[in-house]
Amino acid sequence: MEYLINTPIEYLKGVGAERGNVLRMEAGIDKMWDLLNYFPFRYVNRSTYVKISDLPSYEGQSIQLKGTIIGVREIGTGRAKRLQASFQDQSGVIDLVWFKGAKWIKNKLVPGVLFRVYGKPTRFGSNWNIAHPEITPFEQVAHEKGLQAIYNSTDKLTKKGLHSNGIEKLTYQLASNILGKIPEILPQEIIDQYKLIPREEAYQLIHIPRNFEDVEKAQMRIKFEELLFLQLELLLRKNANIEKSAGFAFGKTGEYFDEFYKNYIPFELTNAQKRVVKEIRKDLRDGTQMNRLLQGDVGSGKTLVALLSMLFGIGNGYQSALMAPTEILAQQHYKTIEELLAPLDIKVALLTGSVKKKARVGLFKALEEGEIHILIGTHALLEPTVKFKNLGLVVIDEQHRFGVAQRARLWRKNTKPPHILIMTATPIPRTLAMTFYGDLDVSVIDELPPGRKPINTMHFFEKSRLKVFQLMKEEIALGRQIYVVYPLIQESETMDYKNLLEGYEAISRTFPRPEFQISIVHGQMKAEDKAFEMDQFVEGNTHIMVATTVIEVGVNVPNASVMIIESSERFGLSQLHQLRGRVGRGAEKSYCILMTGEKLSQEGKKRIQTMVSTNDGFKIAEVDLEIRGPGDIMGTQQSGIMNLNLANLATDGQLVGAARETAREILKEDPKILLGKNRGLRIELKRQLKSKPNWSKIS
């Protein structure tokens, strides 16, 4: 095993220094072990060949032929030029056609040489052809029987002969010679429980399978192993936090909490909110650092739960901080919390990039002397000049927008680690929560406050814009307000800005002053101008707000009843759901209008259909996971824990659950993984953890 793990890929026969560098740069293959873990993404059945005379029975299917080239010619000129080869077996002749790469392919089409051809045959009258077939001289075929593994490649790899076939030859060579080199690492009872094949056999069969049953068995074994080590790592970190991270014990609820809860809470908490407050209260009381994730759909009342948590801290003599990703969201939190706490003797302060230097000096002094109880802000809270007297609780809103190292700086602003409460309004599918937040305790507010009506979501093409304008006029006549949101995608910011201004002008023509008042907000405005426009809308002085996605989170206008999302096919599902959550905050019926162009991709159609069919954020998150995959949703680059080459969190939910339960059982019996039967687990876990930073306490 050490040989595979430590030997550079250059030393594998057929690689060498030049190919080794390309494999390292393009595929992340540094050692021989990396090549064994470079898994095929599909397989082709190479066990059977079709006769050319039998092609009518296989039209539209991928098939395999064996034969020779009997003629090559170039037809046409310019862009219409194509390369055509006549290919024959004992039963007939078929044309092979290439419209691109003719010069490169032509030299390989040697008449009389036996070739294997793979592709989809198409009929033109009585003639058959295969466009852009995969064609390989038989002497270069790695193996002829069973399934052939197909590997991802790149242009740079292909130029060095490392197309799928080239990579297959290398993996075939390596996988054929690993007997006795890969020790078993799972205890026999786990292998028996899940009917897993041996580890060494799994690595052989995943690269050199005889049939699809072999593939299934090999994938099952390797996926389970990947997920098991991921869950073991997360649970070990969580256990280490509990053992080592002595936190501040908030021994009493405190007078502030009691007075606010009895006299000033704006509405009766839902049962879900009450349950979550109890979970947080228990964490804060027991003297170890809390690391809790608070999930709740848009409008479920997370902010109030966070405020109650901060009141626990204040009542025990500790300060709290709330960090938000944008100034708008930070300001919204500040206004909400300051209004709620107005009857109490609690000092709340706001720190963002817009706070002037003179104001900062007084704020920093009051904070360090303990006069400020709650500090709300953006990344500005991370600055070294921000010092607390006694920081006991940190609330991080929409945490996926902050880097792990950034959060670590906030975590270090006290001698003891403060309690951490992470909030997200982006519902996270269970498989992701178990993985990305496996070292945190998770609370879910799965209930909306009474009186909240479902938002009516509708899809309109551009040709129906007049209907949308009519709905807007009807809602404004009822005294309601409207959002119109345009996409903002970094790569095309200039184009998006132009679209926003054109949209603003079109709306201004349809809704002229002085009868209608319109606000506009976008990222190129100064902070004070944005704040002014936002305030005008919040206070009801404007009817329509035309904006980019700066209003995705943090804007709370109960009177707003319509959200119109322009070019909605350009948004991700979670972003569409967040935007929709800006309306439906009052007691009135609300609408979300999804505007799109006439042509939609399959993925675009699925997103729009999902939004129209459900308001359930968790169902939407599952579809989002299915479409985008876990990396895009969570930003795995930040997590420092992802090590999955084969397992897929979007499709392997049952295996994630099984791995999680198995990891729990292992650590319940053997918390330090010291038992003899777990020796293999311990060695492999140490190997995997060697190169990873320990972000566990602030992830």
C-alpha positions as CSV (number, residue, x, y, z in Angstrom):
1,M,0.0,0.0,0.0
2,E,2.8,2.4,0.9
3,Y,4.3,1.8,-2.6
4,L,1.0,2.9,-4.2
5,I,0.5,5.9,-2.0
6,N,4.1,7.2,-2.2
7,T,5.3,6.3,-5.7
8,P,5.0,9.2,-8.2
9,I,2.9,8.4,-11.3
10,E,6.0,9.0,-13.5
11,Y,7.3,5.6,-12.4
12,L,4.4,3.7,-13.9
13,K,5.4,2.1,-17.2
14,G,4.3,4.2,-20.2
15,V,4.1,7.5,-18.2
16,G,7.4,9.2,-17.7
17,A,8.2,12.8,-16.7
18,E,6.3,14.6,-19.5
19,R,3.0,12.6,-19.2
20,G,3.4,12.7,-15.4
21,N,3.3,16.5,-15.3
22,V,0.2,16.6,-17.5
23,L,-1.6,14.0,-15.4
24,R,-0.7,16.0,-12.3
25,M,-1.8,19.4,-13.7
26,E,-4.9,18.2,-15.6
27,A,-6.3,15.4,-13.5
28,G,-4.7,15.8,-10.1
29,I,-3.0,12.4,-10.5
30,D,0.3,12.7,-8.5
31,K,0.9,9.2,-7.2
32,M,-0.1,5.7,-8.4
33,W,-2.8,5.6,-5.7
34,D,-4.4,8.7,-7.3
35,L,-4.6,6.9,-10.6
36,L,-6.4,4.0,-8.9
37,N,-8.8,6.5,-7.6
38,Y,-9.4,8.1,-11.0
39,F,-12.6,6.3,-11.6
40,P,-14.4,5.7,-14.9
41,F,-17.6,7.8,-15.4
42,R,-19.3,5.1,-17.6
43,Y,-18.8,1.7,-19.2
44,V,-19.2,0.3,-22.7
45,N,-20.1,-3.3,-23.3
46,R,-17.1,-4.7,-25.3
47,S,-18.1,-8.3,-25.1
48,T,-20.2,-8.4,-28.3
49,Y,-19.8,-7.3,-31.9
50,V,-22.6,-6.5,-34.3
51,K,-22.4,-7.5,-38.0
52,I,-22.9,-4.7,-40.5
53,S,-25.7,-6.7,-42.1
54,D,-27.6,-6.7,-38.8
55,L,-27.5,-2.9,-38.4
56,P,-31.3,-2.4,-39.1
57,S,-32.0,-4.0,-35.8
58,Y,-29.7,-1.5,-33.9
59,E,-30.6,1.9,-35.4
60,G,-30.1,4.6,-32.9
61,Q,-28.2,2.3,-30.4
62,S,-24.5,2.4,-29.7
63,I,-22.9,-0.7,-31.2
64,Q,-19.5,-2.2,-31.7
65,L,-18.0,-3.4,-35.0
66,K,-14.8,-5.3,-36.0
67,G,-13.3,-4.9,-39.4
68,T,-10.9,-3.1,-41.7
69,I,-10.7,0.2,-43.7
70,I,-11.0,-0.3,-47.4
71,G,-10.9,3.3,-48.6
72,V,-10.5,6.9,-47.3
73,R,-11.6,10.1,-49.1
74,E,-12.2,13.8,-48.4
75,I,-15.5,15.2,-49.7
76,G,-16.5,18.8,-50.2
77,T,-14.6,22.1,-49.5
78,G,-14.3,24.7,-46.8
79,R,-16.7,24.3,-43.8
80,A,-18.6,21.6,-45.7
81,K,-15.5,19.4,-46.0
82,R,-15.7,16.0,-44.4
83,L,-13.6,12.9,-44.1
84,Q,-15.3,9.6,-45.1
85,A,-13.9,6.1,-44.7
86,S,-15.4,2.8,-46.0
87,F,-15.3,0.2,-43.3
88,Q,-16.1,-3.5,-43.9
89,D,-16.6,-6.7,-42.1
90,Q,-17.4,-10.1,-43.5
91,S,-21.1,-9.2,-43.9
92,G,-21.1,-5.7,-45.5
93,V,-19.8,-2.1,-45.7
94,I,-20.6,1.1,-43.8
95,D,-19.3,4.7,-44.1
96,L,-17.5,6.3,-41.2
97,V,-17.8,10.1,-41.3
98,W,-15.9,12.9,-39.5
99,F,-16.8,16.6,-39.9
100,K,-14.0,17.8,-37.6
101,G,-10.4,16.8,-36.9
102,A,-10.0,15.2,-40.4
103,K,-6.3,15.9,-40.6
104,W,-5.6,14.2,-37.3
105,I,-7.8,11.2,-37.9
106,K,-6.9,10.6,-41.6
107,N,-3.3,9.5,-40.7
108,K,-4.7,6.8,-38.3
109,L,-7.0,5.2,-40.9
110,V,-4.6,2.6,-42.3
111,P,-6.2,0.2,-44.8
112,G,-5.9,-3.5,-44.0
113,V,-5.4,-2.9,-40.2
114,L,-8.0,-4.5,-38.0
115,F,-10.0,-1.9,-36.1
116,R,-12.7,-1.8,-33.4
117,V,-15.4,0.8,-34.1
118,Y,-17.9,2.1,-31.6
119,G,-20.8,4.5,-32.3
120,K,-24.5,5.0,-33.3
121,P,-25.4,3.9,-36.8
122,T,-27.7,6.1,-38.9
123,R,-29.5,5.2,-42.1
124,F,-29.6,7.5,-45.2
125,G,-31.8,5.7,-47.8
126,S,-30.2,2.3,-48.2
127,N,-26.8,3.4,-46.9
128,W,-25.6,3.4,-43.3
129,N,-23.0,5.5,-41.6
130,I,-21.6,6.4,-38.2
131,A,-20.7,10.0,-37.5
132,H,-17.6,10.6,-35.4
133,P,-17.1,7.0,-34.3
134,E,-14.6,5.9,-31.7
135,I,-12.1,3.9,-33.7
136,T,-9.2,1.9,-32.1
137,P,-6.6,-0.4,-33.7
138,F,-7.0,-3.8,-32.1
139,E,-3.4,-4.0,-31.1
140,Q,-4.0,-0.9,-28.9
141,V,-7.1,-2.3,-27.2
142,A,-6.3,-2.7,-23.5
143,H,-8.5,-5.8,-23.2
144,E,-11.2,-7.2,-25.5
145,K,-13.6,-9.0,-23.2
146,G,-16.2,-7.6,-20.8
147,L,-16.9,-3.9,-20.2
148,Q,-14.6,-1.1,-21.2
149,A,-14.1,1.7,-18.7
150,I,-14.5,5.2,-20.1
151,Y,-12.5,8.0,-18.4
152,N,-12.7,11.8,-18.4
153,S,-9.9,13.4,-20.4
154,T,-8.9,16.9,-21.5
155,D,-7.4,18.4,-24.7
156,K,-3.9,18.6,-23.0
157,L,-4.1,15.0,-21.9
158,T,-5.3,13.9,-25.3
159,K,-2.4,15.6,-27.0
160,K,-0.1,13.3,-24.9
161,G,-2.1,10.2,-25.9
162,L,-4.0,10.2,-22.7
163,H,-7.5,10.2,-24.1
164,S,-9.9,7.7,-22.5
165,N,-8.2,4.7,-24.1
166,G,-4.7,6.0,-23.1
167,I,-5.8,6.4,-19.5
168,E,-7.5,3.0,-19.6
169,K,-4.3,1.3,-20.7
170,L,-2.5,2.8,-17.7
171,T,-5.2,1.9,-15.2
172,Y,-5.5,-1.6,-16.6
173,Q,-1.8,-2.1,-16.2
174,L,-1.9,-0.8,-12.6
175,A,-5.1,-2.5,-11.5
176,S,-3.9,-5.9,-12.9
177,N,-0.9,-5.8,-10.6
178,I,-2.2,-4.7,-7.2
179,L,-2.7,-8.3,-5.8
180,G,-1.5,-8.2,-2.2
181,K,-0.8,-4.5,-2.2
182,I,-4.1,-3.1,-0.9
183,P,-4.9,-4.3,2.6
184,E,-8.4,-4.6,4.0
185,I,-9.3,-1.7,6.3
186,L,-12.9,-2.3,7.3
187,P,-13.8,-4.7,10.2
188,Q,-15.2,-8.0,9.0
189,E,-18.5,-7.4,10.8
190,I,-19.2,-4.2,8.6
191,I,-18.2,-6.1,5.4
192,D,-20.6,-8.8,6.4
193,Q,-23.4,-6.4,7.4
194,Y,-23.5,-4.6,4.1
195,K,-22.4,-7.5,1.9
196,L,-19.3,-5.6,0.7
197,I,-16.7,-7.1,-1.5
198,P,-13.0,-7.0,-0.4
199,R,-11.2,-3.6,-0.9
200,E,-8.6,-4.9,-3.3
201,E,-11.2,-6.7,-5.5
202,A,-13.2,-3.5,-5.6
203,Y,-10.3,-1.5,-7.0
204,Q,-9.7,-4.2,-9.7
205,L,-13.3,-4.6,-10.7
206,I,-14.1,-0.9,-11.0
207,H,-11.4,-0.5,-13.6
208,I,-11.6,-4.0,-15.2
209,P,-15.2,-5.3,-14.8
210,R,-16.5,-8.4,-16.5
211,N,-20.1,-7.2,-16.3
212,F,-22.3,-4.5,-14.8
213,E,-22.8,-6.5,-11.7
214,D,-19.1,-6.2,-11.0
215,V,-19.4,-2.4,-11.5
216,E,-22.2,-2.2,-9.0
217,K,-20.4,-4.2,-6.3
218,A,-17.2,-2.3,-6.8
219,Q,-18.9,1.1,-6.7
220,M,-20.9,0.1,-3.6
221,R,-17.8,-0.8,-1.7
222,I,-15.8,2.3,-2.6
223,K,-18.7,4.7,-2.1
224,F,-19.4,3.3,1.3
225,E,-15.8,3.5,2.3
226,E,-15.5,7.2,1.2
227,L,-18.7,8.2,3.0
228,L,-17.7,6.2,6.2
229,F,-14.4,8.1,6.5
230,L,-16.1,11.4,5.9
231,Q,-18.6,10.7,8.7
232,L,-16.0,9.3,11.0
233,E,-14.0,12.5,10.6
234,L,-17.0,14.7,11.2
235,L,-18.1,12.8,14.3
236,L,-14.6,12.7,15.7
237,R,-14.3,16.5,15.3
238,K,-17.7,17.0,17.0
239,N,-16.7,14.7,19.9
240,A,-13.4,16.6,20.2
241,N,-15.2,19.9,20.4
242,I,-17.4,18.6,23.2
243,E,-14.5,17.3,25.1
244,K,-12.0,20.2,24.6
245,S,-14.1,23.4,23.9
246,A,-15.1,24.6,27.3
247,G,-17.6,27.4,26.6
248,F,-19.4,30.0,28.6
249,A,-22.1,28.5,30.8
250,F,-25.2,30.7,30.6
251,G,-26.6,29.3,33.8
252,K,-29.8,31.4,34.0
253,T,-32.3,32.7,31.4
254,G,-31.8,36.1,32.8
255,E,-34.1,39.1,33.4
256,Y,-33.8,40.5,29.9
257,F,-35.0,37.2,28.3
258,D,-37.8,36.8,30.9
259,E,-39.1,40.4,30.5
260,F,-39.0,40.3,26.7
261,Y,-40.6,36.9,26.5
262,K,-43.4,37.9,28.9
263,N,-44.1,41.4,27.8
264,Y,-42.6,42.4,24.5
265,I,-42.5,39.4,22.2
266,P,-44.4,40.5,19.1
267,F,-46.3,37.3,18.5
268,E,-46.8,33.8,19.9
269,L,-43.9,31.6,18.9
270,T,-44.7,28.6,16.7
271,N,-44.2,25.1,18.2
272,A,-41.1,24.7,16.0
273,Q,-39.6,28.0,17.3
274,K,-40.2,26.9,20.9
275,R,-38.6,23.6,20.3
276,V,-35.5,25.2,18.8
277,V,-35.2,27.8,21.6
278,K,-35.2,24.9,24.1
279,E,-32.4,23.1,22.1
280,I,-30.3,26.2,22.1
281,R,-31.0,26.9,25.8
282,K,-29.8,23.4,26.7
283,D,-26.6,24.0,24.6
284,L,-25.8,27.3,26.3
285,R,-26.3,26.0,29.8
286,D,-24.0,23.0,29.8
287,G,-20.6,24.8,29.7
288,T,-19.3,23.5,26.4
289,Q,-19.2,25.6,23.3
290,M,-22.4,25.5,21.2
291,N,-21.9,24.8,17.5
292,R,-25.5,24.8,16.1
293,L,-26.9,25.2,12.7
294,L,-30.4,26.8,12.5
295,Q,-32.2,26.0,9.3
296,G,-35.5,27.6,8.5
297,D,-37.4,28.5,5.4
298,V,-37.8,32.1,4.4
299,G,-40.1,33.9,6.9
300,S,-40.1,31.1,9.5
301,G,-38.8,33.4,12.3
302,K,-35.1,32.6,12.6
303,T,-34.2,36.2,13.6
304,L,-36.5,36.1,16.6
305,V,-34.9,32.8,17.8
306,A,-31.5,34.3,17.3
307,L,-32.5,37.4,19.4
308,L,-33.8,35.2,22.2
309,S,-30.5,33.3,22.2
310,M,-28.6,36.6,22.4
311,L,-30.8,37.7,25.4
312,F,-29.7,34.5,27.2
313,G,-26.1,35.8,26.8
314,I,-26.9,39.4,27.9
315,G,-28.7,38.1,30.9
316,N,-25.6,36.2,31.9
317,G,-23.2,39.2,31.4
318,Y,-22.0,38.4,27.9
319,Q,-22.0,40.4,24.6
320,S,-23.3,39.0,21.3
321,A,-22.4,39.6,17.7
322,L,-24.5,39.0,14.6
323,M,-22.6,38.9,11.3
324,A,-24.5,39.2,7.9
325,P,-23.1,39.0,4.4
326,T,-24.5,42.3,3.1
327,E,-25.0,45.9,4.4
328,I,-28.7,45.7,3.5
329,L,-29.2,42.5,5.5
330,A,-27.1,43.9,8.4
331,Q,-29.1,47.1,8.5
332,Q,-32.4,45.2,8.3
333,H,-31.3,43.0,11.3
334,Y,-30.3,46.2,13.2
335,K,-33.6,47.9,12.6
336,T,-35.6,44.9,13.5
337,I,-33.7,44.0,16.7
338,E,-33.4,47.7,17.8
339,E,-37.2,48.1,17.5
340,L,-37.9,44.8,19.3
341,L,-35.6,45.8,22.2
342,A,-36.6,49.4,22.4
343,P,-38.5,49.0,25.8
344,L,-35.4,47.3,27.4
345,D,-32.2,48.8,28.6
346,I,-30.1,47.0,25.9
347,K,-27.6,48.8,23.7
348,V,-27.6,47.6,20.0
349,A,-25.0,48.9,17.6
350,L,-24.4,48.6,13.8
351,L,-20.9,48.3,12.2
352,T,-20.6,48.2,8.4
353,G,-18.2,49.6,5.8
354,S,-20.4,52.7,5.6
355,V,-19.8,53.7,9.3
356,K,-17.6,56.8,9.3
357,K,-14.2,56.8,11.1
358,K,-15.3,59.3,13.8
359,A,-18.4,57.1,14.7
360,R,-16.2,54.0,14.7
361,V,-13.9,55.4,17.4
362,G,-16.8,55.8,19.9
363,L,-18.3,52.5,18.9
364,F,-15.0,50.6,19.5
365,K,-14.6,52.2,22.9
366,A,-18.1,51.4,24.0
367,L,-17.7,47.8,22.7
368,E,-14.5,47.2,24.5
369,E,-15.9,48.6,27.8
370,G,-19.0,46.4,27.5
371,E,-21.5,49.2,27.0
372,I,-22.7,47.7,23.7
373,H,-24.6,44.4,24.3
374,I,-25.3,43.4,20.7
375,L,-23.1,44.3,17.7
376,I,-24.6,43.7,14.3
377,G,-22.5,44.1,11.1
378,T,-20.9,42.7,8.0
379,H,-17.3,41.6,7.4
380,A,-16.3,44.8,9.2
381,L,-16.8,42.8,12.5
382,L,-13.7,40.8,11.5
383,E,-11.3,43.8,11.6
384,P,-8.6,43.6,14.3
385,T,-9.8,46.9,15.8
386,V,-13.1,45.4,16.8
387,K,-12.6,44.2,20.4
388,F,-15.2,42.9,22.8
389,K,-15.1,43.0,26.5
390,N,-16.8,39.6,26.8
391,L,-18.1,38.1,23.6
392,G,-20.2,35.1,24.5
393,L,-22.4,34.3,21.4
394,V,-21.8,34.8,17.7
395,V,-24.7,34.5,15.2
396,I,-23.7,34.1,11.6
397,D,-26.4,34.6,9.0
398,E,-26.3,33.0,5.6
399,Q,-22.9,31.5,6.6
400,H,-22.1,29.9,3.2
401,R,-21.2,33.5,2.0
402,F,-18.3,33.7,4.4
403,G,-15.0,31.9,4.0
404,V,-13.9,29.5,6.8
405,A,-10.8,31.5,7.6
406,Q,-13.0,34.7,7.9
407,R,-15.2,33.0,10.4
408,A,-12.2,31.8,12.4
409,R,-11.1,35.4,13.0
410,L,-14.4,36.2,14.6
411,W,-14.3,33.0,16.6
412,R,-10.9,34.1,18.1
413,K,-12.2,37.5,19.5
414,N,-12.2,36.0,23.1
415,T,-10.0,34.0,25.3
416,K,-12.6,31.2,25.3
417,P,-14.5,30.4,22.1
418,P,-17.9,32.0,22.0
419,H,-21.0,30.0,21.3
420,I,-21.8,29.8,17.6
421,L,-25.3,29.8,16.0
422,I,-25.3,29.6,12.3
423,M,-28.5,30.6,10.5
424,T,-29.5,29.7,6.9
425,A,-32.7,30.4,5.0
426,T,-31.4,28.1,2.2
427,P,-32.9,24.7,3.1
428,I,-30.3,22.0,3.0
429,P,-31.2,18.5,2.0
430,R,-30.7,15.9,4.7
431,T,-27.8,14.2,2.9
432,L,-25.9,17.5,2.7
433,A,-26.7,18.5,6.3
434,M,-25.3,15.1,7.5
435,T,-22.2,15.7,5.5
436,F,-21.4,19.4,5.4
437,Y,-22.7,20.1,8.9
438,G,-22.1,16.7,10.3
439,D,-19.9,18.1,13.1
440,L,-22.7,20.6,14.1
441,D,-26.0,20.1,15.9
442,V,-28.8,20.9,13.6
443,S,-32.1,22.6,14.5
444,V,-34.9,23.1,11.9
445,I,-37.8,25.5,12.1
446,D,-40.2,23.6,9.8
447,E,-43.3,25.6,10.5
448,L,-44.4,29.1,9.3
449,P,-46.1,31.6,11.6
450,P,-49.9,31.5,11.6
451,G,-51.6,33.8,9.1
452,R,-48.8,33.4,6.4
453,K,-50.5,32.5,3.1
454,P,-48.8,30.4,0.4
455,I,-47.4,32.6,-2.4
456,N,-49.0,32.1,-5.8
457,T,-46.2,31.5,-8.3
458,M,-46.8,31.9,-12.0
459,H,-44.7,31.7,-15.1
460,F,-45.1,34.1,-18.0
461,F,-43.3,34.4,-21.3
462,E,-42.3,37.8,-22.6
463,K,-45.3,37.9,-24.9
464,S,-47.6,38.0,-21.9
465,R,-46.0,41.2,-20.3
466,L,-49.2,43.2,-20.7
467,K,-51.0,40.7,-18.4
468,V,-48.2,41.2,-15.9
469,F,-48.5,45.0,-16.1
470,Q,-52.3,44.7,-15.5
471,L,-51.7,42.6,-12.3
472,M,-49.2,45.2,-11.1
473,K,-51.7,48.0,-11.6
474,E,-54.5,46.0,-9.8
475,E,-52.2,45.4,-6.8
476,I,-51.0,49.0,-6.6
477,A,-54.7,50.1,-6.7
478,L,-55.2,47.9,-3.6
479,G,-52.4,49.8,-1.8
480,R,-49.7,47.1,-2.3
481,Q,-46.1,47.4,-3.4
482,I,-44.1,45.5,-6.0
483,Y,-40.5,44.2,-6.5
484,V,-39.1,43.8,-10.1
485,V,-35.8,42.0,-9.9
486,Y,-33.2,41.6,-12.7
487,P,-30.3,39.1,-12.7
488,L,-26.8,40.1,-11.8
489,I,-24.2,37.7,-13.0
490,Q,-20.6,38.8,-12.4
491,E,-19.3,37.9,-15.9
492,S,-21.9,40.1,-17.6
493,E,-22.3,42.9,-15.2
494,T,-22.4,45.6,-17.9
495,M,-25.1,43.8,-19.8
496,D,-27.1,43.2,-16.7
497,Y,-26.8,46.9,-15.7
498,K,-28.1,47.8,-19.2
499,N,-31.0,45.4,-18.9
500,L,-31.9,46.9,-15.5
501,L,-31.9,50.4,-16.8
502,E,-33.9,49.4,-19.9
503,G,-36.4,47.6,-17.7
504,Y,-36.6,50.7,-15.4
505,E,-37.4,52.9,-18.4
506,A,-40.1,50.5,-19.7
507,I,-41.8,50.4,-16.3
508,S,-41.5,54.2,-16.0
509,R,-43.4,54.6,-19.3
510,T,-46.1,52.2,-18.2
511,F,-46.3,53.6,-14.7
512,P,-45.7,57.3,-15.1
513,R,-45.2,59.9,-12.4
514,P,-46.8,61.4,-10.4
515,E,-49.4,58.7,-10.2
516,F,-46.7,56.0,-9.6
517,Q,-43.4,56.3,-7.7
518,I,-40.5,54.0,-8.6
519,S,-37.3,53.2,-6.6
520,I,-34.2,51.7,-8.3
521,V,-31.4,49.8,-6.4
522,H,-28.3,48.2,-7.9
523,G,-24.7,47.4,-7.0
524,Q,-23.1,50.4,-8.8
525,M,-24.9,52.9,-6.5
526,K,-23.3,54.5,-3.4
527,A,-24.3,52.9,-0.1
528,E,-26.1,56.0,1.1
529,D,-28.1,56.2,-2.2
530,K,-29.1,52.6,-1.9
531,A,-30.1,53.1,1.7
532,F,-32.3,56.1,0.7
533,E,-34.1,54.2,-2.1
534,M,-34.6,51.2,0.2
535,D,-36.0,53.4,2.9
536,Q,-38.4,55.0,0.5
537,F,-39.8,51.6,-0.4
538,V,-39.8,50.3,3.1
539,E,-41.8,53.4,4.3
540,G,-44.3,53.0,1.5
541,N,-43.3,56.1,-0.4
542,T,-42.7,54.2,-3.6
543,H,-44.9,51.7,-5.3
544,I,-42.4,49.7,-7.3
545,M,-38.8,48.8,-6.6
546,V,-36.7,47.9,-9.6
547,A,-33.5,46.1,-8.4
548,T,-30.8,43.6,-8.9
549,T,-30.4,40.7,-6.4
550,V,-29.2,43.0,-3.7
551,I,-32.7,42.5,-2.2
552,E,-32.4,38.7,-2.2
553,V,-32.1,38.7,1.6
554,G,-32.7,41.2,4.3
555,V,-35.6,43.3,3.0
556,N,-38.8,43.0,5.0
557,V,-41.7,44.9,3.6
558,P,-45.0,43.2,4.7
559,N,-47.0,45.5,2.3
560,A,-45.1,44.1,-0.8
561,S,-47.3,41.5,-2.5
562,V,-45.8,40.9,-5.9
563,M,-42.3,39.7,-6.8
564,I,-41.5,39.8,-10.5
565,I,-38.3,38.1,-11.5
566,E,-37.0,39.0,-14.9
567,S,-35.0,36.4,-16.9
568,S,-35.8,34.0,-14.1
569,E,-34.2,31.1,-16.1
570,R,-30.8,32.7,-15.3
571,F,-31.3,32.2,-11.5
572,G,-30.6,29.1,-9.5
573,L,-33.5,27.5,-7.6
574,S,-32.3,28.5,-4.2
575,Q,-32.0,32.1,-5.3
576,L,-35.5,32.1,-6.9
577,H,-36.8,30.7,-3.6
578,Q,-35.0,33.4,-1.6
579,L,-36.4,36.2,-3.8
580,R,-39.9,34.8,-3.6
581,G,-39.6,35.0,0.2
582,R,-39.4,38.8,0.0
583,V,-43.2,38.8,-0.5
584,G,-46.0,37.0,1.4
585,R,-44.9,38.6,4.7
586,G,-48.2,40.3,5.4
587,A,-51.7,38.9,5.7
588,E,-52.6,39.6,2.0
589,K,-52.4,37.2,-1.0
590,S,-49.1,37.5,-2.7
591,Y,-47.7,36.6,-6.1
592,C,-44.3,35.6,-7.6
593,I,-44.1,36.1,-11.4
594,L,-41.3,34.3,-13.2
595,M,-40.6,36.0,-16.5
596,T,-38.6,34.1,-19.1
597,G,-37.7,34.1,-22.8
598,E,-39.5,31.7,-25.2
599,K,-36.7,29.2,-25.4
600,L,-35.8,27.3,-22.2
601,S,-33.3,24.6,-21.6
602,Q,-34.4,21.4,-20.0
603,E,-32.7,22.5,-16.8
604,G,-34.4,25.9,-17.0
605,K,-37.8,24.2,-17.5
606,K,-37.3,22.0,-14.5
607,R,-36.4,25.0,-12.3
608,I,-39.4,27.0,-13.4
609,Q,-41.8,24.0,-13.0
610,T,-40.4,23.3,-9.5
611,M,-41.0,26.9,-8.4
612,V,-44.5,26.9,-9.8
613,S,-45.5,23.6,-8.2
614,T,-44.2,24.0,-4.6
615,N,-43.5,26.6,-1.9
616,D,-41.6,24.0,0.2
617,G,-38.0,25.1,0.5
618,F,-36.8,21.6,1.4
619,K,-38.4,20.0,-1.7
620,I,-36.8,22.8,-3.8
621,A,-33.5,22.1,-2.2
622,E,-33.7,18.4,-3.1
623,V,-34.3,19.3,-6.8
624,D,-31.5,21.9,-6.7
625,L,-29.2,19.2,-5.4
626,E,-30.3,16.9,-8.2
627,I,-29.7,19.6,-10.8
628,R,-26.5,21.3,-9.6
629,G,-24.8,18.7,-7.4
630,P,-23.5,19.3,-3.9
631,G,-20.4,21.2,-4.8
632,D,-22.2,24.1,-6.5
633,I,-24.7,24.4,-3.7
634,M,-22.4,24.4,-0.7
635,G,-19.1,25.6,-2.1
636,T,-17.1,22.5,-1.2
637,Q,-13.9,24.4,-1.7
638,Q,-14.4,26.0,1.7
639,S,-15.4,23.0,3.6
640,G,-12.0,21.3,4.0
641,I,-13.7,18.0,4.4
642,M,-14.8,16.8,1.0
643,N,-12.9,13.8,-0.2
644,L,-15.3,12.1,-2.5
645,N,-14.1,10.6,-5.8
646,L,-17.0,8.4,-6.5
647,A,-19.8,8.8,-4.0
648,N,-22.4,11.4,-4.9
649,L,-24.4,13.2,-2.2
650,A,-27.2,14.0,-4.7
651,T,-27.9,10.3,-5.5
652,D,-26.4,8.2,-2.7
653,G,-28.6,9.4,0.1
654,Q,-29.2,6.0,1.5
655,L,-25.5,5.2,1.6
656,V,-24.8,8.5,3.4
657,G,-27.3,7.5,6.1
658,A,-25.9,4.0,6.4
659,A,-22.3,5.4,6.7
660,R,-23.4,7.9,9.3
661,E,-25.0,5.2,11.4
662,T,-22.0,2.9,11.0
663,A,-19.7,5.7,12.1
664,R,-21.8,6.4,15.2
665,E,-21.7,2.7,16.1
666,I,-18.0,2.4,15.7
667,L,-17.3,5.5,17.9
668,K,-19.9,4.4,20.5
669,E,-18.0,1.2,21.0
670,D,-14.5,2.6,20.4
671,P,-14.4,6.4,20.8
672,K,-10.6,6.7,20.1
673,I,-10.5,4.0,17.4
674,L,-8.0,1.9,19.4
675,L,-9.5,-1.6,19.2
676,G,-7.5,-4.1,17.2
677,K,-10.4,-4.8,14.8
678,N,-10.4,-1.1,13.9
679,R,-6.7,-0.8,13.2
680,G,-7.2,-0.4,9.5
681,L,-9.7,2.3,10.0
682,R,-7.3,4.2,12.3
683,I,-4.4,4.0,9.8
684,E,-6.5,5.1,6.8
685,L,-8.1,7.9,8.8
686,K,-4.7,9.3,9.9
687,R,-3.5,9.2,6.3
688,Q,-6.6,11.1,5.1
689,L,-6.4,13.7,7.8
690,K,-2.7,14.5,7.4
691,S,-3.2,17.2,4.8
692,K,-6.4,18.7,6.1
693,P,-6.8,21.9,8.2
694,N,-8.9,21.6,11.3
695,W,-11.7,24.1,10.8
696,S,-14.2,22.0,12.8
697,K,-14.8,24.5,15.5
698,I,-15.9,27.2,13.2
699,S,-17.4,25.3,10.2
